[in-house]
Amino acid sequence: MINLNQYEVLTFDCYGTLIDWEKGVLEALQPVLQSHKIQLSEKEILEWFARFESSLEQGEYRKYKDVLRGVVQKFGEQFGFTPSSGELNALADSIKNWQPFADTVEALKRLKQRFKLAIISNVDDDLFAFSAKHLQVEFDEVVTAQQVQSYKPSVQNFQVAIARLAEIGIPSEKILHVACSVYHDIVPANSLGLSTVWVNRRLGQEGSGAALPAQGKPDLEVPDLKSLAAKINF
């Protein structure tokens, strides 16, 4: 068990950890698939999303809006339909409506009393701005894929965050990274020597959802942010 009170800043993945992205993805994609008479389970939709998204985030950087358009395009290619322009934008346009998990906002406000809070997210700046309003706390640092021009699990995203926090006097050993995706976050953060908390929001569910499966060794596993906040001595 790690001593959570030794850290000065909590860095968070946003989508899947703070914001319920799987619900958002499903609510955006299910009407598109149904309109083309494609019958897929929620588990299948999320797993195809994970494959398509990760493949589109490889190679030359493109904005996350374009990644999401590409995901819809790939669903069309895979299942034999041509998405309309509105359908191509369905995922990107829906992000502004994606909501935090029920425990997120209260836990963030509580954690803010004890720690600096930062974001390391695979997103565009303007898309995160929508989510920031829902999260209702002021973050001390925000690192997006758009700023770094790469997507997690690239270590570059974490290196930029570490460098920015160092500029305000926080060394890497005082950073605790909190995330739901082993693939996007726990593995690369661990490779840089960062301490990590795995927020296992899929506890009891089959599969790895909207992220590719991966094996990692977080320092702590919790089912939600409320459980993490409860472990802190305020």
C-alpha positions in Angstrom: 0.0 0.0 0.0 1.4 3.4 -1.0 1.2 6.5 1.2 -1.1 8.7 -0.7 -0.3 11.7 1.4 3.3 11.8 0.1 2.2 13.3 -3.2 1.6 16.9 -4.1 -0.3 16.6 -7.4 -2.8 14.2 -8.9 -2.7 13.9 -12.7 -5.9 12.5 -14.2 -6.9 10.9 -17.4 -10.2 12.5 -18.3 -12.3 10.3 -20.5 -13.2 7.0 -18.8 -11.8 8.2 -15.5 -13.7 11.4 -14.8 -16.1 11.5 -17.7 -18.3 8.5 -18.6 -16.9 8.1 -22.1 -18.3 4.6 -22.7 -21.8 5.9 -22.2 -21.0 8.9 -24.4 -19.6 6.6 -27.2 -22.5 4.3 -27.1 -25.1 7.0 -27.1 -23.4 8.6 -30.2 -22.8 5.4 -32.1 -25.9 3.3 -31.4 -28.2 5.5 -33.5 -25.8 5.5 -36.4 -25.5 1.8 -36.4 -29.2 1.3 -36.0 -30.0 3.6 -38.9 -28.0 1.2 -41.1 -29.5 -1.9 -39.5 -26.2 -3.0 -37.9 -26.9 -5.1 -34.8 -24.0 -5.0 -32.3 -24.0 -5.5 -28.6 -22.6 -2.7 -26.4 -19.6 -4.8 -25.7 -18.9 -5.2 -29.4 -19.4 -1.5 -30.2 -16.9 -0.5 -27.5 -14.3 -3.1 -28.6 -14.5 -2.0 -32.2 -14.3 1.6 -31.1 -11.1 0.7 -29.1 -9.5 -1.0 -32.1 -10.4 1.8 -34.6 -9.5 4.7 -32.2 -6.1 3.3 -31.3 -5.2 2.6 -35.0 -6.1 6.1 -36.0 -4.0 7.6 -33.2 -0.9 5.9 -34.6 1.5 7.7 -37.0 1.2 11.3 -38.0 -0.8 13.4 -35.5 -4.4 14.4 -36.4 -6.9 16.2 -34.2 -9.1 14.1 -32.0 -12.2 15.4 -33.9 -10.7 13.8 -37.0 -9.8 10.6 -35.1 -13.5 10.3 -34.1 -14.7 11.0 -37.6 -12.3 8.3 -38.7 -13.8 5.9 -36.1 -17.3 6.3 -37.6 -15.8 5.9 -41.1 -14.1 2.7 -40.1 -17.4 1.3 -38.7 -18.9 2.0 -42.1 -16.0 0.2 -43.9 -16.2 -2.7 -41.5 -20.0 -3.2 -41.6 -20.7 -2.1 -45.2 -22.4 1.3 -45.0 -21.5 4.9 -45.9 -22.0 7.3 -43.0 -23.6 10.7 -43.8 -21.8 13.9 -42.9 -23.9 14.2 -39.8 -23.1 10.6 -38.8 -19.4 11.2 -39.3 -19.5 14.0 -36.8 -21.7 12.2 -34.3 -19.0 11.2 -31.9 -17.1 14.5 -32.0 -20.3 16.5 -31.7 -21.5 14.5 -28.7 -18.4 15.1 -26.4 -19.8 18.4 -25.2 -22.7 16.4 -23.7 -20.6 13.7 -22.1 -21.2 13.8 -18.3 -19.0 13.0 -15.3 -19.5 9.8 -13.4 -21.8 10.3 -10.4 -18.8 10.4 -7.9 -16.4 12.5 -10.0 -17.3 16.1 -9.1 -17.6 15.7 -5.4 -14.4 13.6 -5.2 -12.5 16.2 -7.3 -13.6 19.0 -5.0 -12.5 17.0 -2.0 -9.1 16.1 -3.5 -8.6 19.7 -4.5 -8.4 20.6 -0.8 -5.3 18.5 -0.5 -3.6 18.3 -3.9 -2.9 20.2 -7.0 -4.9 18.7 -9.9 -3.8 18.2 -13.5 -5.2 16.6 -16.7 -3.3 14.5 -19.2 -5.9 13.7 -21.9 -6.1 12.4 -25.5 -8.3 15.2 -26.7 -8.4 18.6 -28.4 -8.2 21.8 -26.3 -11.7 23.0 -27.3 -13.3 19.6 -26.6 -11.8 19.5 -23.2 -13.1 23.0 -22.5 -16.7 21.5 -22.7 -15.8 18.8 -20.2 -14.0 21.2 -17.9 -17.3 23.0 -17.3 -18.9 19.7 -16.2 -16.0 18.9 -13.8 -16.5 22.1 -11.8 -12.9 22.4 -10.5 -10.0 24.5 -11.6 -7.1 22.3 -12.8 -3.6 23.5 -12.1 -2.3 22.1 -15.4 -3.9 20.7 -18.5 -2.0 18.7 -21.1 -3.9 17.6 -24.2 -2.9 15.5 -27.2 -3.4 18.6 -29.3 -0.7 20.5 -27.3 1.8 17.6 -27.4 0.9 16.4 -31.0 0.7 12.8 -29.9 -1.6 10.4 -28.1 -1.2 8.2 -25.1 0.2 5.6 -24.7 3.0 7.7 -26.0 5.3 8.6 -23.1 5.7 12.1 -24.7 2.4 13.2 -23.2 3.5 12.3 -19.7 7.0 13.8 -20.3 5.4 17.1 -21.1 3.3 17.0 -18.0 6.3 16.1 -15.9 8.3 19.0 -17.3 5.5 21.5 -16.8 5.0 20.4 -13.2 8.7 20.6 -12.6 8.6 24.3 -13.7 6.3 25.0 -10.7 8.5 23.0 -8.3 6.9 19.6 -8.3 9.3 16.7 -8.9 8.1 13.5 -10.6 8.2 11.5 -7.3 5.5 13.8 -6.0 3.1 13.1 -8.9 0.4 10.4 -8.7 -1.3 9.5 -12.0 -4.9 8.4 -11.8 -6.5 6.6 -14.7 -8.9 4.0 -15.9 -7.0 2.7 -18.9 -4.1 0.3 -18.3 -3.3 0.6 -22.0 -3.3 4.4 -22.4 -2.1 5.4 -19.0 -0.8 2.9 -16.4 1.7 1.2 -18.6 3.4 4.4 -20.0 3.2 6.2 -16.7 4.9 3.3 -14.9 7.6 3.1 -17.6 8.6 6.7 -16.6 8.7 5.8 -12.9 5.4 7.6 -12.0 3.2 6.2 -9.3 -0.2 5.2 -10.5 -3.7 4.5 -9.4 -6.0 2.3 -11.6 -9.6 3.4 -11.3 -11.2 0.2 -12.4 -14.6 1.5 -13.4 -15.3 -1.7 -15.4 -15.0 -3.9 -12.2 -17.3 -6.9 -12.7 -17.8 -6.2 -16.4 -16.6 -8.4 -19.2 -13.8 -7.1 -21.5 -11.8 -3.9 -21.5 -14.4 -1.7 -23.0 -13.4 1.3 -25.1 -9.7 0.8 -24.4 -7.5 -1.9 -25.8 -6.6 -4.7 -23.2 -3.2 -4.4 -21.5 -1.4 -5.7 -18.5 0.1 -3.3 -16.0 1.0 -2.9 -12.3 -0.6 0.1 -10.7 0.4 1.0 -7.2 -3.2 1.1 -6.1 -6.5 -0.1 -7.6 -9.8 1.6 -6.7 -13.3 1.1 -8.2 -14.0 4.9 -8.4 -12.8 8.3 -7.3 -14.9 8.4 -4.2 -13.0 5.4 -2.9 -9.7 7.1 -3.7 -10.7 10.3 -1.8 -11.7 8.2 1.2 -8.2 6.9 1.5 -6.7 10.4 1.8 -5.9 12.0 5.2 -7.2 15.5 5.1 
